[in-house]
Amino acid sequence: MNIDYFLCVFLILYLYEMKQIDLVEIKDFQAQLNDKQFYANTISTHLLQNHKRIEKPHKHNFYATFLFIKGHGIHEIDYNSFEVKPGALFFLYPGQIHSWELSADCEGFLFFHTPDFFEKANAGSSLKDFPFFHSNFIQKCFYLDVEQSKEIQTLLESLISESEMSQWKYQQMIILYVHQLYIKIKRFLDHRKLSNFKEGKHYEKLFWEFEKLVEKLYKEEKSASAYANRLSISQKHLSRVVKHMAEKTPTQFITERVILEAQRLIHFSNLNFQEIANELGYEDYSYFTKIFKKETNETPTNFRVKYKKDGF
């Protein structure tokens, strides 16, 4: 083997690595806690300190909450675009890809934490008790009115202040503020009927099991009946559960997961479209293209060109 062969292999591996989705962890920021499980800041300071790390689409391994109180722009989460404006409240689930284009005057607050940070300190309470964290595929953008935004802003200012002072039992205080924030926000959403979730633990448990199965099998299994069989329930009951929890049919839920992965592969990998179709379990490329266009309103080619044009 000559040097040209090794150079070729190196270049292929280099380009492949360059196309991977950046994973941002809390420890990559200037976290306030020694265990690197929590981070809070104003949005303007966060952008100033970390713009090189977060200026392109990336994903997190933690839960994130953002409140904007000033400015405008676009926040893209898993290739869905949402308007940034005062009162815009965003939640990110671990693994979601996001990016944003913000005006220079944007201001607000954010905080990040790992699952363990919240759940180990809140016995009997789970992040999945809150509708915005029920699932990776449930609405992650809400708009608060002026009074609601002010109330959440006050709590966030106290949260950031507490994290900066590091006084006695400050970690416990931070956890209390985070829990209070989530409870307040859920009440706002329930009051405005933005949430269709009830406290049906049976439905929640089945839905989480269904989502875990979809995450494991979506490339090879796309039939709702197959998932119902694996869960030992009827397809009709599965439809009721998914409709109740996510306002979707099981087939829509499965398809959305497939299309999200297709978007990630088109965006970040060097695979051609036939290879991507095969990777996702479609032997018929034309059928894959038809489904992709139906779900995204654009062809795989147009999708790749759009993100290449944007420099991502």
N, C-alpha and C positions, 0 to 999 in steps of 0.2 A: 504494500500500500504506500502511495506517495503522499507528499505533504499537501497536495491539492485536495486529496480525499479527506484528510483530517480537517483542513480549512473549511471545506464544504460542510462537513458534519458540525463543526463549531458554529458556523454561521446559521445553520438551520436551528440548532439548539438555542442560540442567542436570540434569534428572531422569535422563536416560540416563547421563550421566557419573557421577552419584552412585551408580548401580547397578553400576558396573563393579567387577570384582574388584580389590582393592588388590594391587599388586605390591610386595613388600618386597625391597630389595637389601641386600647386605652394607654398602655405603657409607652406608646409612641408620642403621647402628649405629655405635658408637664402636669402629671396627675398629682392631686393634693394628698392622697392617702398612700401610705407605704406599701399597701398590698396591691396597688395599681388596679383597683376595681371600680373606682369612681373618678369622674372628672366633671367640673362645671365651670362655665365661663360666660362672658357676654359674647354675642356673635361677632361683633366688630373686633374684639381682642383675639378671639379664636382664629378668625380669618387672617389677621395680621401676623400672628405667631406661627400659623401652620399652613399658609397658602400653598407652599411648594408641595406639601404632602397631600393636600386635598383638592387641588385645582382640577384634577381630571377625575373621571368616574372611578369610584372605588367602593369597596364593601367593608363592613365592620364585623367584628365578632362580639358585639355588645348591643344593648338596647340604647336608643337615643331619642331624646325629646327636644324639639326646637319650638320656640315662640318668637315670632317676629312682631315688633311694635312700631317699626318705621322702615321705609324703603319699599322697593318693589323688585320683581324679577320672576324667574322660573326655577322651580325645584323639580328635578326629574328623579323619580323613584321607580326602578325596574322598568324603565322606558315609558312610563306614564308621566306626563307633564302637569304640574300644578302651579297655580298662580301664587307668588309670594306677595303679600300685602300686610298691613297692620292687622293683627288678630289671627294671622295664619299659624296654625298649630300642626306640627308634623311629628310622626312617630316612625322610627325605623326599627325593624326586626333584624336580628343577626343574619348576615348573609345577603341582605338586599343591596343592590347596586344603586348608588345615587350620585348626582352631580347637580350643580346649580349655576345659574348666571344671575348675579345680584347687582343692584345699583350700588354706587359708592356710599350712599347714605344709609344702607341697611343697618338696623340695630335690633337687638333682641337678646334672648338668653337660650342657653342649651345646657343639658347635662347628659352624661353617659354613665352606664353602670353595667356590670356583668350580671347574669342571672343569679349567681350565688350571693352577690352583694345584697340583693333585695330579699331573696327567698329564705336564706339561712337566718336572717334577722327577723323575719315575719312568720313565725310558726302559724300554720293554718291558713296562710294567705299565699296566693300565687299570682304571678304576673298575668296568667291566663284568666284571672278573675276580671280583668279589665278588657273591654271589647276591642280596644285598639291594639292589644297584644294577643288576641285569641289565635291569630294565624298570620302567617307571612302573606296571605292573599286576601286580607280584609283591609278596608279603607284605612289609609294612613295619613290623611289630610283632613282637617276640620277648620272652620273659621269661627272664631269667637266674636261676640259683640264687644262693644267698648268696655262695659262694666265687667264682663267675664274676663276679658284680657287684663284689665287692671288688677283684678283679684289674683289671677295666676302670676302676673308680674311681681306683685308684692311678695308672694311666697318664693318665687325664684330669686329675688334679690336677697331675701333672708337666707336661702339655701347657699348662695354663692358667698355671702358674708360669713356664714358659719364655717364653710369649707376653708376660707382664707385665714380665719382667726386661730384655728386649731386649739380651742380651749378644752377643758375637761369634758370627757364623753362627747366630743364633737361628732364622732362617727355615728353614735346613736342618734344624735340630733339630726344629722343629715338624712339618715334612714327614715326618721319620723317625717321630715319635710317631704321627702320623695313619696312616701305613702300618702300623705295628706294631699299632695298635688294630684296623684292618680285618682284618689277618691273624688276630689273636687271636679276634675275634668270629666270623670264618668257621670257624675250627677248632672253636669251641664249638658252632656250629650243625651242622657236619658230625658231630661226636661224638655229639650228641643226635639225629641223624637228622632235624633240622628242615629240612634242605636236600636237595633231590632233584637237584641239579645236578652234572654231571660236567664234565670238562675237554674236552668235544667241541667243538673250535673250529669245525668244520663246522656243527654244529647252532646254535652261538651266532651265527655269521655269518648263517645263514639266518633265524634268529629276529629279529635286529636289522633285517634287510632287510624282513621281514614287518611288524614293528611300524612301521617308517618308512612303508611303503605304507599301512597302516591309518590312521595319523595323517593322511596326505595324502588318502585316498580314502573314509574311513568314511561320509561324508554321502551319497555317491552309489553306493558299491559295498559290498554286504553279503554277497556270495556267497563262500564259502571257495574254490570252484573258480576264480573269477576271479583271486583272489590267487595261487593255485598256478600258474595260467597265466602271470601276470606274472613270477613267480619262476622259470619254466621247470622246474618240478618237478611231480610228481603230487600230487593232493589227499591221497592216502594218506600220502605222505612229509611233506607239510606238517602233517598231523595228528600224525604221530610227533614232529616237531620241536617243535610248540607244546605237545604233551602233556609232552614231556621237559623243556622249559624253564619252562613256566608252569602245568603241571597243569590245563590247560584244552583244550577243542577250539578250532580256529580260529574257528568260529561264535560260541562263547562269548566269545572274546577280542574279536572285532569288536563284538558286541552290548554288551559292557561299556563299550567306548569310546563307543559311541553314547549309551548311557544316562548315562554320566558327563557328556557334553556337554549332554544334556537337563536334567540336574539343575542344571548351571551356568546354563543359560539360564532355567530356571524360577526359580531363586534370584536371579539378578542382573540379568536383563533385564526389560523391560516388554512383551515380546512375549506375545500370547495363545497358548493351547495349540495352536490350528490353525497359527499362524505358526511355532511351534517345531517342530511335526511336519513342516511343509513345509521348514523350514531344514535338517532332518536327513534329508530325502529320503523322507518318508512322505506320500503324498497322502491316504491313508485315515487320518483322525485316530483313529477307533475302534481300528484295528489298532495304531497307535502307543501308545495308552492301554493296550491289552491287554499289549503287550510291556513297557511301563514298569512296570505293576503286577506283572507276573510277576517282573521283576528286582528290584524295590524293596519289594514287598509293600504299596504304597500308590499311590493315584491321583495324577496330576499336581496336581490341586486340593488334595488333602491335603498333598502335599509343599510346595507354595507356602504354604499356610496355616501349616504347622508352622514354617517359617523366618521368616515374617512375625511370628508370635506370639513367637518368640525374639528379635525385634528385629534380625534380620539381613537 
